[in-house]
Amino acid sequence: MSLNEKQKYTEEELRNRSIQLNPNNEAFWKCRGRKKRPKDWKRTAKST
């Protein structure tokens, strides 16, 4: 695991954050209390 020079985060931490901010990924929905990504995720993501 290497650290990002500016922010001092590991690549794994940056990857995890990116995944959790991507509404196309199930981790986005799981960290918001959903069991999985909804079928209408594009419309639902705009309201979150």
mmCIF entry with sequence, helices, sheets and N, C-alpha, C, O atoms, coordinates in Angstrom:
data_MODEL
# 
_entry.id   MODEL 
# 
_entity.id                         1 
_entity.type                       polymer 
_entity.pdbx_number_of_molecules   1 
# 
_entity_poly.entity_id                      1 
_entity_poly.type                           'polypeptide(L)' 
_entity_poly.nstd_linkage                   no 
_entity_poly.nstd_monomer                   no 
_entity_poly.pdbx_seq_one_letter_code       MSLNEKQKYTEEELRNRSIQLNPNNEAFWKCRGRKKRPKDWKRTAKST 
_entity_poly.pdbx_seq_one_letter_code_can   MSLNEKQKYTEEELRNRSIQLNPNNEAFWKCRGRKKRPKDWKRTAKST 
_entity_poly.pdbx_strand_id                 A 
# 
loop_
_entity_poly_seq.entity_id 
_entity_poly_seq.num 
_entity_poly_seq.mon_id 
_entity_poly_seq.hetero 
1 1  MET n 
1 2  SER n 
1 3  LEU n 
1 4  ASN n 
1 5  GLU n 
1 6  LYS n 
1 7  GLN n 
1 8  LYS n 
1 9  TYR n 
1 10 THR n 
1 11 GLU n 
1 12 GLU n 
1 13 GLU n 
1 14 LEU n 
1 15 ARG n 
1 16 ASN n 
1 17 ARG n 
1 18 SER n 
1 19 ILE n 
1 20 GLN n 
1 21 LEU n 
1 22 ASN n 
1 23 PRO n 
1 24 ASN n 
1 25 ASN n 
1 26 GLU n 
1 27 ALA n 
1 28 PHE n 
1 29 TRP n 
1 30 LYS n 
1 31 CYS n 
1 32 ARG n 
1 33 GLY n 
1 34 ARG n 
1 35 LYS n 
1 36 LYS n 
1 37 ARG n 
1 38 PRO n 
1 39 LYS n 
1 40 ASP n 
1 41 TRP n 
1 42 LYS n 
1 43 ARG n 
1 44 THR n 
1 45 ALA n 
1 46 LYS n 
1 47 SER n 
1 48 THR n 
# 
_struct_asym.id          A 
_struct_asym.entity_id   1 
# 
loop_
_struct_conf.conf_type_id 
_struct_conf.id 
_struct_conf.pdbx_PDB_helix_id 
_struct_conf.beg_label_comp_id 
_struct_conf.beg_label_asym_id 
_struct_conf.beg_label_seq_id 
_struct_conf.pdbx_beg_PDB_ins_code 
_struct_conf.end_label_comp_id 
_struct_conf.end_label_asym_id 
_struct_conf.end_label_seq_id 
_struct_conf.pdbx_end_PDB_ins_code 
_struct_conf.beg_auth_comp_id 
_struct_conf.beg_auth_asym_id 
_struct_conf.beg_auth_seq_id 
_struct_conf.end_auth_comp_id 
_struct_conf.end_auth_asym_id 
_struct_conf.end_auth_seq_id 
_struct_conf.pdbx_PDB_helix_class 
_struct_conf.details 
_struct_conf.pdbx_PDB_helix_length 
HELX_P HELX_P1 AA1 GLU A 11 ? GLN A 20 ? GLU A 11 GLN A 20 1 ? 10 
HELX_P HELX_P2 AA2 GLU A 26 ? LYS A 30 ? GLU A 26 LYS A 30 1 ? 5  
HELX_P HELX_P3 AA3 TRP A 41 ? LYS A 46 ? TRP A 41 LYS A 46 1 ? 6  
# 
_struct_conf_type.id          HELX_P 
_struct_conf_type.criteria    ? 
_struct_conf_type.reference   ? 
# 
loop_
_atom_site.group_PDB 
_atom_site.id 
_atom_site.type_symbol 
_atom_site.label_atom_id 
_atom_site.label_alt_id 
_atom_site.label_comp_id 
_atom_site.label_asym_id 
_atom_site.label_entity_id 
_atom_site.label_seq_id 
_atom_site.pdbx_PDB_ins_code 
_atom_site.Cartn_x 
_atom_site.Cartn_y 
_atom_site.Cartn_z 
_atom_site.occupancy 
_atom_site.B_iso_or_equiv 
_atom_site.pdbx_formal_charge 
_atom_site.auth_seq_id 
_atom_site.auth_comp_id 
_atom_site.auth_asym_id 
_atom_site.auth_atom_id 
_atom_site.pdbx_PDB_model_num 
ATOM 1   N N  . MET A 1 1  ? 0.841   -1.186 0.000   1.00 0.00 ? 1  MET A N  1 
ATOM 2   C CA . MET A 1 1  ? 0.000   0.000  0.000   1.00 0.00 ? 1  MET A CA 1 
ATOM 3   C C  . MET A 1 1  ? 0.884   1.248  0.000   1.00 0.00 ? 1  MET A C  1 
ATOM 4   O O  . MET A 1 1  ? 1.668   1.473  0.922   1.00 0.00 ? 1  MET A O  1 
ATOM 5   N N  . SER A 1 2  ? 0.744   2.028  -1.023  1.00 0.00 ? 2  SER A N  1 
ATOM 6   C CA . SER A 1 2  ? 1.511   3.271  -1.077  1.00 0.00 ? 2  SER A CA 1 
ATOM 7   C C  . SER A 1 2  ? 0.618   4.433  -0.665  1.00 0.00 ? 2  SER A C  1 
ATOM 8   O O  . SER A 1 2  ? -0.605  4.376  -0.798  1.00 0.00 ? 2  SER A O  1 
ATOM 9   N N  . LEU A 1 3  ? 1.243   5.470  -0.173  1.00 0.00 ? 3  LEU A N  1 
ATOM 10  C CA . LEU A 1 3  ? 0.499   6.636  0.275   1.00 0.00 ? 3  LEU A CA 1 
ATOM 11  C C  . LEU A 1 3  ? 0.440   7.692  -0.812  1.00 0.00 ? 3  LEU A C  1 
ATOM 12  O O  . LEU A 1 3  ? 1.400   7.885  -1.558  1.00 0.00 ? 3  LEU A O  1 
ATOM 13  N N  . ASN A 1 4  ? -0.685  8.369  -0.896  1.00 0.00 ? 4  ASN A N  1 
ATOM 14  C CA . ASN A 1 4  ? -0.846  9.503  -1.784  1.00 0.00 ? 4  ASN A CA 1 
ATOM 15  C C  . ASN A 1 4  ? -0.033  10.647 -1.190  1.00 0.00 ? 4  ASN A C  1 
ATOM 16  O O  . ASN A 1 4  ? -0.194  10.962 -0.011  1.00 0.00 ? 4  ASN A O  1 
ATOM 17  N N  . GLU A 1 5  ? 0.830   11.273 -1.973  1.00 0.00 ? 5  GLU A N  1 
ATOM 18  C CA . GLU A 1 5  ? 1.740   12.293 -1.457  1.00 0.00 ? 5  GLU A CA 1 
ATOM 19  C C  . GLU A 1 5  ? 1.025   13.504 -0.854  1.00 0.00 ? 5  GLU A C  1 
ATOM 20  O O  . GLU A 1 5  ? 1.456   14.016 0.180   1.00 0.00 ? 5  GLU A O  1 
ATOM 21  N N  . LYS A 1 6  ? -0.042  13.963 -1.470  1.00 0.00 ? 6  LYS A N  1 
ATOM 22  C CA . LYS A 1 6  ? -0.715  15.173 -0.999  1.00 0.00 ? 6  LYS A CA 1 
ATOM 23  C C  . LYS A 1 6  ? -1.615  14.917 0.210   1.00 0.00 ? 6  LYS A C  1 
ATOM 24  O O  . LYS A 1 6  ? -1.606  15.697 1.161   1.00 0.00 ? 6  LYS A O  1 
ATOM 25  N N  . GLN A 1 7  ? -2.387  13.837 0.182   1.00 0.00 ? 7  GLN A N  1 
ATOM 26  C CA . GLN A 1 7  ? -3.392  13.636 1.215   1.00 0.00 ? 7  GLN A CA 1 
ATOM 27  C C  . GLN A 1 7  ? -3.033  12.565 2.234   1.00 0.00 ? 7  GLN A C  1 
ATOM 28  O O  . GLN A 1 7  ? -3.718  12.429 3.248   1.00 0.00 ? 7  GLN A O  1 
ATOM 29  N N  . LYS A 1 8  ? -1.985  11.811 1.987   1.00 0.00 ? 8  LYS A N  1 
ATOM 30  C CA . LYS A 1 8  ? -1.517  10.788 2.913   1.00 0.00 ? 8  LYS A CA 1 
ATOM 31  C C  . LYS A 1 8  ? -2.531  9.670  3.129   1.00 0.00 ? 8  LYS A C  1 
ATOM 32  O O  . LYS A 1 8  ? -2.628  9.129  4.230   1.00 0.00 ? 8  LYS A O  1 
ATOM 33  N N  . TYR A 1 9  ? -3.285  9.318  2.092   1.00 0.00 ? 9  TYR A N  1 
ATOM 34  C CA . TYR A 1 9  ? -4.189  8.185  2.137   1.00 0.00 ? 9  TYR A CA 1 
ATOM 35  C C  . TYR A 1 9  ? -3.580  7.038  1.352   1.00 0.00 ? 9  TYR A C  1 
ATOM 36  O O  . TYR A 1 9  ? -2.860  7.268  0.380   1.00 0.00 ? 9  TYR A O  1 
ATOM 37  N N  . THR A 1 10 ? -3.856  5.814  1.756   1.00 0.00 ? 10 THR A N  1 
ATOM 38  C CA . THR A 1 10 ? -3.370  4.672  0.998   1.00 0.00 ? 10 THR A CA 1 
ATOM 39  C C  . THR A 1 10 ? -4.198  4.516  -0.265  1.00 0.00 ? 10 THR A C  1 
ATOM 40  O O  . THR A 1 10 ? -5.307  5.042  -0.359  1.00 0.00 ? 10 THR A O  1 
ATOM 41  N N  . GLU A 1 11 ? -3.667  3.805  -1.217  1.00 0.00 ? 11 GLU A N  1 
ATOM 42  C CA . GLU A 1 11 ? -4.412  3.535  -2.452  1.00 0.00 ? 11 GLU A CA 1 
ATOM 43  C C  . GLU A 1 11 ? -5.713  2.800  -2.131  1.00 0.00 ? 11 GLU A C  1 
ATOM 44  O O  . GLU A 1 11 ? -6.747  3.065  -2.744  1.00 0.00 ? 11 GLU A O  1 
ATOM 45  N N  . GLU A 1 12 ? -5.659  1.883  -1.178  1.00 0.00 ? 12 GLU A N  1 
ATOM 46  C CA . GLU A 1 12 ? -6.849  1.133  -0.785  1.00 0.00 ? 12 GLU A CA 1 
ATOM 47  C C  . GLU A 1 12 ? -7.924  2.057  -0.218  1.00 0.00 ? 12 GLU A C  1 
ATOM 48  O O  . GLU A 1 12 ? -9.103  1.886  -0.529  1.00 0.00 ? 12 GLU A O  1 
ATOM 49  N N  . GLU A 1 13 ? -7.545  3.023  0.598   1.00 0.00 ? 13 GLU A N  1 
ATOM 50  C CA . GLU A 1 13 ? -8.502  3.976  1.157   1.00 0.00 ? 13 GLU A CA 1 
ATOM 51  C C  . GLU A 1 13 ? -9.115  4.843  0.061   1.00 0.00 ? 13 GLU A C  1 
ATOM 52  O O  . GLU A 1 13 ? -10.317 5.112  0.074   1.00 0.00 ? 13 GLU A O  1 
ATOM 53  N N  . LEU A 1 14 ? -8.291  5.278  -0.883  1.00 0.00 ? 14 LEU A N  1 
ATOM 54  C CA . LEU A 1 14 ? -8.794  6.099  -1.989  1.00 0.00 ? 14 LEU A CA 1 
ATOM 55  C C  . LEU A 1 14 ? -9.735  5.299  -2.881  1.00 0.00 ? 14 LEU A C  1 
ATOM 56  O O  . LEU A 1 14 ? -10.761 5.819  -3.322  1.00 0.00 ? 14 LEU A O  1 
ATOM 57  N N  . ARG A 1 15 ? -9.399  4.047  -3.151  1.00 0.00 ? 15 ARG A N  1 
ATOM 58  C CA . ARG A 1 15 ? -10.238 3.176  -3.973  1.00 0.00 ? 15 ARG A CA 1 
ATOM 59  C C  . ARG A 1 15 ? -11.584 2.938  -3.280  1.00 0.00 ? 15 ARG A C  1 
ATOM 60  O O  . ARG A 1 15 ? -12.635 2.990  -3.919  1.00 0.00 ? 15 ARG A O  1 
ATOM 61  N N  . ASN A 1 16 ? -11.544 2.678  -1.975  1.00 0.00 ? 16 ASN A N  1 
ATOM 62  C CA . ASN A 1 16 ? -12.765 2.444  -1.216  1.00 0.00 ? 16 ASN A CA 1 
ATOM 63  C C  . ASN A 1 16 ? -13.667 3.676  -1.240  1.00 0.00 ? 16 ASN A C  1 
ATOM 64  O O  . ASN A 1 16 ? -14.879 3.553  -1.414  1.00 0.00 ? 16 ASN A O  1 
ATOM 65  N N  . ARG A 1 17 ? -13.093 4.843  -1.069  1.00 0.00 ? 17 ARG A N  1 
ATOM 66  C CA . ARG A 1 17 ? -13.874 6.083  -1.095  1.00 0.00 ? 17 ARG A CA 1 
ATOM 67  C C  . ARG A 1 17 ? -14.516 6.292  -2.468  1.00 0.00 ? 17 ARG A C  1 
ATOM 68  O O  . ARG A 1 17 ? -15.677 6.686  -2.572  1.00 0.00 ? 17 ARG A O  1 
ATOM 69  N N  . SER A 1 18 ? -13.749 6.025  -3.500  1.00 0.00 ? 18 SER A N  1 
ATOM 70  C CA . SER A 1 18 ? -14.258 6.157  -4.855  1.00 0.00 ? 18 SER A CA 1 
ATOM 71  C C  . SER A 1 18 ? -15.443 5.222  -5.095  1.00 0.00 ? 18 SER A C  1 
ATOM 72  O O  . SER A 1 18 ? -16.447 5.615  -5.690  1.00 0.00 ? 18 SER A O  1 
ATOM 73  N N  . ILE A 1 19 ? -15.316 3.999  -4.632  1.00 0.00 ? 19 ILE A N  1 
ATOM 74  C CA . ILE A 1 19 ? -16.394 3.018  -4.789  1.00 0.00 ? 19 ILE A CA 1 
ATOM 75  C C  . ILE A 1 19 ? -17.642 3.469  -4.035  1.00 0.00 ? 19 ILE A C  1 
ATOM 76  O O  . ILE A 1 19 ? -18.754 3.359  -4.551  1.00 0.00 ? 19 ILE A O  1 
ATOM 77  N N  . GLN A 1 20 ? -17.460 3.978  -2.816  1.00 0.00 ? 20 GLN A N  1 
ATOM 78  C CA . GLN A 1 20 ? -18.608 4.372  -2.001  1.00 0.00 ? 20 GLN A CA 1 
ATOM 79  C C  . GLN A 1 20 ? -19.294 5.632  -2.523  1.00 0.00 ? 20 GLN A C  1 
ATOM 80  O O  . GLN A 1 20 ? -20.438 5.905  -2.159  1.00 0.00 ? 20 GLN A O  1 
ATOM 81  N N  . LEU A 1 21 ? -18.618 6.394  -3.361  1.00 0.00 ? 21 LEU A N  1 
ATOM 82  C CA . LEU A 1 21 ? -19.220 7.605  -3.937  1.00 0.00 ? 21 LEU A CA 1 
ATOM 83  C C  . LEU A 1 21 ? -19.802 7.366  -5.327  1.00 0.00 ? 21 LEU A C  1 
ATOM 84  O O  . LEU A 1 21 ? -20.330 8.290  -5.946  1.00 0.00 ? 21 LEU A O  1 
ATOM 85  N N  . ASN A 1 22 ? -19.708 6.133  -5.819  1.00 0.00 ? 22 ASN A N  1 
ATOM 86  C CA . ASN A 1 22 ? -20.180 5.794  -7.156  1.00 0.00 ? 22 ASN A CA 1 
ATOM 87  C C  . ASN A 1 22 ? -21.531 5.088  -7.075  1.00 0.00 ? 22 ASN A C  1 
ATOM 88  O O  . ASN A 1 22 ? -21.586 3.936  -6.647  1.00 0.00 ? 22 ASN A O  1 
ATOM 89  N N  . PRO A 1 23 ? -22.619 5.744  -7.474  1.00 0.00 ? 23 PRO A N  1 
ATOM 90  C CA . PRO A 1 23 ? -23.945 5.128  -7.363  1.00 0.00 ? 23 PRO A CA 1 
ATOM 91  C C  . PRO A 1 23 ? -24.130 3.907  -8.253  1.00 0.00 ? 23 PRO A C  1 
ATOM 92  O O  . PRO A 1 23 ? -25.111 3.179  -8.097  1.00 0.00 ? 23 PRO A O  1 
ATOM 93  N N  . ASN A 1 24 ? -23.219 3.669  -9.172  1.00 0.00 ? 24 ASN A N  1 
ATOM 94  C CA . ASN A 1 24 ? -23.286 2.482  -10.012 1.00 0.00 ? 24 ASN A CA 1 
ATOM 95  C C  . ASN A 1 24 ? -22.796 1.239  -9.257  1.00 0.00 ? 24 ASN A C  1 
ATOM 96  O O  . ASN A 1 24 ? -22.996 0.115  -9.716  1.00 0.00 ? 24 ASN A O  1 
ATOM 97  N N  . ASN A 1 25 ? -22.158 1.442  -8.109  1.00 0.00 ? 25 ASN A N  1 
ATOM 98  C CA . ASN A 1 25 ? -21.576 0.354  -7.339  1.00 0.00 ? 25 ASN A CA 1 
ATOM 99  C C  . ASN A 1 25 ? -22.472 -0.006 -6.150  1.00 0.00 ? 25 ASN A C  1 
ATOM 100 O O  . ASN A 1 25 ? -23.040 0.879  -5.509  1.00 0.00 ? 25 ASN A O  1 
ATOM 101 N N  . GLU A 1 26 ? -22.596 -1.297 -5.858  1.00 0.00 ? 26 GLU A N  1 
ATOM 102 C CA . GLU A 1 26 ? -23.450 -1.729 -4.748  1.00 0.00 ? 26 GLU A CA 1 
ATOM 103 C C  . GLU A 1 26 ? -22.973 -1.206 -3.401  1.00 0.00 ? 26 GLU A C  1 
ATOM 104 O O  . GLU A 1 26 ? -23.789 -1.009 -2.501  1.00 0.00 ? 26 GLU A O  1 
ATOM 105 N N  . ALA A 1 27 ? -21.676 -0.976 -3.239  1.00 0.00 ? 27 ALA A N  1 
ATOM 106 C CA . ALA A 1 27 ? -21.154 -0.452 -1.974  1.00 0.00 ? 27 ALA A CA 1 
ATOM 107 C C  . ALA A 1 27 ? -21.746 0.925  -1.667  1.00 0.00 ? 27 ALA A C  1 
ATOM 108 O O  . ALA A 1 27 ? -21.947 1.262  -0.500  1.00 0.00 ? 27 ALA A O  1 
ATOM 109 N N  . PHE A 1 28 ? -22.023 1.714  -2.690  1.00 0.00 ? 28 PHE A N  1 
ATOM 110 C CA . PHE A 1 28 ? -22.663 3.019  -2.523  1.00 0.00 ? 28 PHE A CA 1 
ATOM 111 C C  . PHE A 1 28 ? -23.992 2.851  -1.801  1.00 0.00 ? 28 PHE A C  1 
ATOM 112 O O  . PHE A 1 28 ? -24.296 3.588  -0.864  1.00 0.00 ? 28 PHE A O  1 
ATOM 113 N N  . TRP A 1 29 ? -24.774 1.884  -2.240  1.00 0.00 ? 29 TRP A N  1 
ATOM 114 C CA . TRP A 1 29 ? -26.106 1.664  -1.679  1.00 0.00 ? 29 TRP A CA 1 
ATOM 115 C C  . TRP A 1 29 ? -26.049 0.980  -0.318  1.00 0.00 ? 29 TRP A C  1 
ATOM 116 O O  . TRP A 1 29 ? -26.851 1.283  0.565   1.00 0.00 ? 29 TRP A O  1 
ATOM 117 N N  . LYS A 1 30 ? -25.111 0.067  -0.148  1.00 0.00 ? 30 LYS A N  1 
ATOM 118 C CA . LYS A 1 30 ? -24.976 -0.636 1.134   1.00 0.00 ? 30 LYS A CA 1 
ATOM 119 C C  . LYS A 1 30 ? -24.571 0.320  2.250   1.00 0.00 ? 30 LYS A C  1 
ATOM 120 O O  . LYS A 1 30 ? -25.070 0.198  3.369   1.00 0.00 ? 30 LYS A O  1 
ATOM 121 N N  . CYS A 1 31 ? -23.696 1.249  1.978   1.00 0.00 ? 31 CYS A N  1 
ATOM 122 C CA . CYS A 1 31 ? -23.289 2.183  3.023   1.00 0.00 ? 31 CYS A CA 1 
ATOM 123 C C  . CYS A 1 31 ? -24.377 3.219  3.307   1.00 0.00 ? 31 CYS A C  1 
ATOM 124 O O  . CYS A 1 31 ? -24.258 4.014  4.240   1.00 0.00 ? 31 CYS A O  1 
ATOM 125 N N  . ARG A 1 32 ? -25.423 3.204  2.510   1.00 0.00 ? 32 ARG A N  1 
ATOM 126 C CA . ARG A 1 32 ? -26.586 4.066  2.744   1.00 0.00 ? 32 ARG A CA 1 
ATOM 127 C C  . ARG A 1 32 ? -27.788 3.274  3.240   1.00 0.00 ? 32 ARG A C  1 
ATOM 128 O O  . ARG A 1 32 ? -28.918 3.763  3.213   1.00 0.00 ? 32 ARG A O  1 
ATOM 129 N N  . GLY A 1 33 ? -27.540 2.046  3.696   1.00 0.00 ? 33 GLY A N  1 
ATOM 130 C CA . GLY A 1 33 ? -28.584 1.258  4.330   1.00 0.00 ? 33 GLY A CA 1 
ATOM 131 C C  . GLY A 1 33 ? -29.419 0.373  3.423   1.00 0.00 ? 33 GLY A C  1 
ATOM 132 O O  . GLY A 1 33 ? -30.362 -0.264 3.894   1.00 0.00 ? 33 GLY A O  1 
ATOM 133 N N  . ARG A 1 34 ? -29.104 0.314  2.147   1.00 0.00 ? 34 ARG A N  1 
ATOM 134 C CA . ARG A 1 34 ? -29.838 -0.553 1.221   1.00 0.00 ? 34 ARG A CA 1 
ATOM 135 C C  . ARG A 1 34 ? -29.168 -1.913 1.139   1.00 0.00 ? 34 ARG A C  1 
ATOM 136 O O  . ARG A 1 34 ? -27.963 -2.022 1.367   1.00 0.00 ? 34 ARG A O  1 
ATOM 137 N N  . LYS A 1 35 ? -29.931 -2.951 0.818   1.00 0.00 ? 35 LYS A N  1 
ATOM 138 C CA . LYS A 1 35 ? -29.350 -4.280 0.682   1.00 0.00 ? 35 LYS A CA 1 
ATOM 139 C C  . LYS A 1 35 ? -28.608 -4.430 -0.638  1.00 0.00 ? 35 LYS A C  1 
ATOM 140 O O  . LYS A 1 35 ? -27.599 -5.133 -0.708  1.00 0.00 ? 35 LYS A O  1 
ATOM 141 N N  . LYS A 1 36 ? -29.102 -3.773 -1.684  1.00 0.00 ? 36 LYS A N  1 
ATOM 142 C CA . LYS A 1 36 ? -28.442 -3.819 -2.986  1.00 0.00 ? 36 LYS A CA 1 
ATOM 143 C C  . LYS A 1 36 ? -28.853 -2.598 -3.801  1.00 0.00 ? 36 LYS A C  1 
ATOM 144 O O  . LYS A 1 36 ? -29.716 -1.824 -3.387  1.00 0.00 ? 36 LYS A O  1 
ATOM 145 N N  . ARG A 1 37 ? -28.230 -2.435 -4.958  1.00 0.00 ? 37 ARG A N  1 
ATOM 146 C CA . ARG A 1 37 ? -28.542 -1.302 -5.825  1.00 0.00 ? 37 ARG A CA 1 
ATOM 147 C C  . ARG A 1 37 ? -29.944 -1.477 -6.393  1.00 0.00 ? 37 ARG A C  1 
ATOM 148 O O  . ARG A 1 37 ? -30.262 -2.545 -6.915  1.00 0.00 ? 37 ARG A O  1 
ATOM 149 N N  . PRO A 1 38 ? -30.802 -0.437 -6.303  1.00 0.00 ? 38 PRO A N  1 
ATOM 150 C CA . PRO A 1 38 ? -32.146 -0.544 -6.860  1.00 0.00 ? 38 PRO A CA 1 
ATOM 151 C C  . PRO A 1 38 ? -32.129 -0.574 -8.389  1.00 0.00 ? 38 PRO A C  1 
ATOM 152 O O  . PRO A 1 38 ? -31.185 -0.099 -9.020  1.00 0.00 ? 38 PRO A O  1 
ATOM 153 N N  . LYS A 1 39 ? -33.175 -1.132 -8.966  1.00 0.00 ? 39 LYS A N  1 
ATOM 154 C CA . LYS A 1 39 ? -33.251 -1.204 -10.429 1.00 0.00 ? 39 LYS A CA 1 
ATOM 155 C C  . LYS A 1 39 ? -33.283 0.178  -11.057 1.00 0.00 ? 39 LYS A C  1 
ATOM 156 O O  . LYS A 1 39 ? -32.729 0.385  -12.136 1.00 0.00 ? 39 LYS A O  1 
ATOM 157 N N  . ASP A 1 40 ? -33.925 1.118  -10.391 1.00 0.00 ? 40 ASP A N  1 
ATOM 158 C CA . ASP A 1 40 ? -33.999 2.495  -10.908 1.00 0.00 ? 40 ASP A CA 1 
ATOM 159 C C  . ASP A 1 40 ? -32.917 3.375  -10.260 1.00 0.00 ? 40 ASP A C  1 
ATOM 160 O O  . ASP A 1 40 ? -33.170 4.526  -9.905  1.00 0.00 ? 40 ASP A O  1 
ATOM 161 N N  . TRP A 1 41 ? -31.714 2.814  -10.114 1.00 0.00 ? 41 TRP A N  1 
ATOM 162 C CA . TRP A 1 41 ? -30.642 3.481  -9.379  1.00 0.00 ? 41 TRP A CA 1 
ATOM 163 C C  . TRP A 1 41 ? -30.257 4.831  -9.951  1.00 0.00 ? 41 TRP A C  1 
ATOM 164 O O  . TRP A 1 41 ? -29.853 5.717  -9.198  1.00 0.00 ? 41 TRP A O  1 
ATOM 165 N N  . LYS A 1 42 ? -30.368 5.017  -11.257 1.00 0.00 ? 42 LYS A N  1 
ATOM 166 C CA . LYS A 1 42 ? -29.984 6.306  -11.850 1.00 0.00 ? 42 LYS A CA 1 
ATOM 167 C C  . LYS A 1 42 ? -30.907 7.421  -11.358 1.00 0.00 ? 42 LYS A C  1 
ATOM 168 O O  . LYS A 1 42 ? -30.448 8.509  -11.010 1.00 0.00 ? 42 LYS A O  1 
ATOM 169 N N  . ARG A 1 43 ? -32.194 7.144  -11.331 1.00 0.00 ? 43 ARG A N  1 
ATOM 170 C CA . ARG A 1 43 ? -33.153 8.137  -10.853 1.00 0.00 ? 43 ARG A CA 1 
ATOM 171 C C  . ARG A 1 43 ? -33.032 8.312  -9.342  1.00 0.00 ? 43 ARG A C  1 
ATOM 172 O O  . ARG A 1 43 ? -33.080 9.434  -8.837  1.00 0.00 ? 43 ARG A O  1 
ATOM 173 N N  . THR A 1 44 ? -32.876 7.215  -8.630  1.00 0.00 ? 44 THR A N  1 
ATOM 174 C CA . THR A 1 44 ? -32.777 7.264  -7.169  1.00 0.00 ? 44 THR A CA 1 
ATOM 175 C C  . THR A 1 44 ? -31.509 7.970  -6.724  1.00 0.00 ? 44 THR A C  1 
ATOM 176 O O  . THR A 1 44 ? -31.524 8.685  -5.723  1.00 0.00 ? 44 THR A O  1 
ATOM 177 N N  . ALA A 1 45 ? -30.424 7.787  -7.439  1.00 0.00 ? 45 ALA A N  1 
ATOM 178 C CA . ALA A 1 45 ? -29.139 8.390  -7.067  1.00 0.00 ? 45 ALA A CA 1 
ATOM 179 C C  . ALA A 1 45 ? -29.216 9.910  -7.142  1.00 0.00 ? 45 ALA A C  1 
ATOM 180 O O  . ALA A 1 45 ? -28.543 10.593 -6.370  1.00 0.00 ? 45 ALA A O  1 
ATOM 181 N N  . LYS A 1 46 ? -30.005 10.446 -8.036  1.00 0.00 ? 46 LYS A N  1 
ATOM 182 C CA . LYS A 1 46 ? -30.123 11.908 -8.151  1.00 0.00 ? 46 LYS A CA 1 
ATOM 183 C C  . LYS A 1 46 ? -30.763 12.516 -6.917  1.00 0.00 ? 46 LYS A C  1 
ATOM 184 O O  . LYS A 1 46 ? -30.513 13.680 -6.603  1.00 0.00 ? 46 LYS A O  1 
ATOM 185 N N  . SER A 1 47 ? -31.590 11.748 -6.207  1.00 0.00 ? 47 SER A N  1 
ATOM 186 C CA . SER A 1 47 ? -32.288 12.276 -5.030  1.00 0.00 ? 47 SER A CA 1 
ATOM 187 C C  . SER A 1 47 ? -31.517 12.040 -3.734  1.00 0.00 ? 47 SER A C  1 
ATOM 188 O O  . SER A 1 47 ? -31.964 12.473 -2.671  1.00 0.00 ? 47 SER A O  1 
ATOM 189 N N  . THR A 1 48 ? -30.350 11.352 -3.798  1.00 0.00 ? 48 THR A N  1 
ATOM 190 C CA . THR A 1 48 ? -29.590 11.115 -2.564  1.00 0.00 ? 48 THR A CA 1 
ATOM 191 C C  . THR A 1 48 ? -28.518 12.146 -2.357  1.00 0.00 ? 48 THR A C  1 
ATOM 192 O O  . THR A 1 48 ? -27.790 12.089 -1.366  1.00 0.00 ? 48 THR A O  1 
# 
